[in-house]
Amino acid sequence: MKKVKIVHSTKISIKNVEGFFKRNVTKFGTSAKVDCPKEYLDRDVYLVILKK
């Protein structure tokens, strides 16, 4: 599995936001997943990881 480098930041600015989802990350085999509506299949997305 390819490792993705995380860019640490305390601020993010995004224009033209259609909406966002706050979901829990769940275990999926040896990895993890986040559920979202199927209307967003094949779209570019951003996943923002929040501190607890």
N, C-alpha and C positions, 0 to 999 in steps of 0.2 A: 504494500500500500504506500502511495506517495505521501510524504509529510508536507504539510502546508505551513509556511512560515507565518507567524502571527505578528502583525504590526501593532505595537503597544501605543495607545494614544488616550488622551483624556477628553478629547473633543472631536466631533465629526460633524460635517456640514454637507447636506445633500439637498440638491434642488429638484423640483418636480416630483416630489414624493406622492405616490398614489395612496399609500397607507403603510401600515406596519403590523406585525404580529408579535405578541409576546407569548411564547410557548415554552414548555419544559423540554429539555433534551432527554430522550429515552434511549435505553440500550437496544441495539439491533445487531445481534450476533456478536462479533468482536469490535464493533464500531458503535456509532450513535446516529440518531436521526432527529429531525424536527418535522412535525406534520404541518402541512399548509394546504389550502384548497387547490383542487386539481386545475382550476382555471389559470394557475400560474405555471403549469408545466411548460418546459422549453423556454422559460424566461430567465434572464439574468437576475440574480438576487444578491442581496447583502445579508449576512447573518451577523448580528452584533451580539457579542458575548458580554454579559453584565456581571459585575462582581456581586457576590451574595451579600 
